[in-house]
């Protein structure tokens, strides 16, 4: 039996997550790291090398700095307007519902395009482990991959928290092993490593622009870490510090990974490799054939686990955004229809996964990433502009207005630069998709306020539950355990506490209590 009854949905989406104390810099830094780092490194590693050579390391730094600047603009908006909804809420406050809808629609499309990237990356890594796959077999594998993601999202959202520990080890261990072994490789074979950095620069400015777009995609996600300011200790300083610290951790992680594979693998091999991290592992462990094969399989298995987890998490996020827009009356009602006992928007999930499969089967990796970045930067541009307008509208909350305005204007400039480097074909495709939002808005713009549904989905408790889950991702997960250990030594409670109920749709599930 289908259900959209407000009372049932409120009970379904009610969260059990609370804050024992407000979040500090460490907590929010962990959220930033968890929001950004996923399986993107398996996809984006060495994409820049093919265009500009080892100089791509500089572009990783530049893209990281641009992401920090844009993320700070998000933080400023959150401190001025402590509302749930991120870019949608900020743009709506200064420009009205239709521009806000276009921003939300653009973010939805960008996340949907990213869902189509991971099946391609999965097949590439699997193909490196099992050579000889034909085009037809690759399409079938993409379909199977997305089918698994769909089934998992419909039936398996409430996975236990301890299982996430095992998955995190499976994702991180191969990368940490590769980095440690790669550093040892550089120490033992410095001449070979140095030779792989010559020539340092290949390609021209246009190639550098293409590399910048592809690399920036790996930094996207910081907008997911924006919490209402009242949840954070001294938000004016804490959010900005956490964004800077968190993004520096991300930049360091990405730089170390790319440095190792560039040092270990010659440029020609790296440029032609469909799975660059596996090529790096094979080179680092090239002491013997058996060890080299084991290294490739360990990193390859880690890539498959990480890519699957990233697409699953991304599907949750994309369907959640569609759910929120449907609750607001801005998308068809089927995206917010839940079916017991799963309490998941199964029709919306099926539509998202089906269209993502079509995109992955018909598009290529670079085109999908380019279109996604264009749409992301459209939302980032609108947010940076909204930050400036919010400062004028609420001067009493703006603080150091000139410093904020300079950063926000720089964020506008960075967004425009990134959009200008996207290829014309991808710009047209993304613009057409964005334009489809106009009839969607006309047909589904809200005729009434769905107060109960919005209260359930956008309540403080629901937001905390989703934020808690974000901090459980990838590199942020071990950071959270470090934090809990420190709190236990000091006899303090952890920032988060859960009772085990969790949100049915995209919440934290049955998360174990830590720090008891």
Secondary structure, DSSP 8 states (H G I E B T S, - for coil): -EE--HHHHHHHH---EEESS-B-HHHHHHHHHHHH-SSHHHHHTTTTHHHHGGGHHHHHHHHHHHHHHHHHHHHHHHHHS--TTTHHHHHHHHH-HHHHHHHHHHHHHHHHHHHHHHHHHHHHHHHHHS----HHHHHHHHHHHHHHHHHHHHH-TT--HHHHHHHHHHHHHHHHHHHHHHHHHHHH-HHHHHHTT-SS--S-HHHHHHHHHHHHGGGTTGGGG---GGGBTTHHHHHHHHHHHHHHHHHHHHHHHHHHHHHHS-HHHHHH-SSHHHHHHHHHTTTSHHHHHHHHHHHHHHHHHHHHHHHHHHHHHHHHHHHHHHHTTSS-GGGG-EETTTTB-HHHHHHHHHHHHHHHHHS-HHHHHHHHHHHHHHHHHHHHHHHHHHHHH-HHHHSSHHHHHHHHHHHHHHHHHHHHTS-HHHHHHHHHHHHHHHHHHHHHS-SS--HHHHHHHHSHHHHHHHHHHHTTSHHHHHHHHHHHHHHHHHT---SEEE-S---TTTS--S------
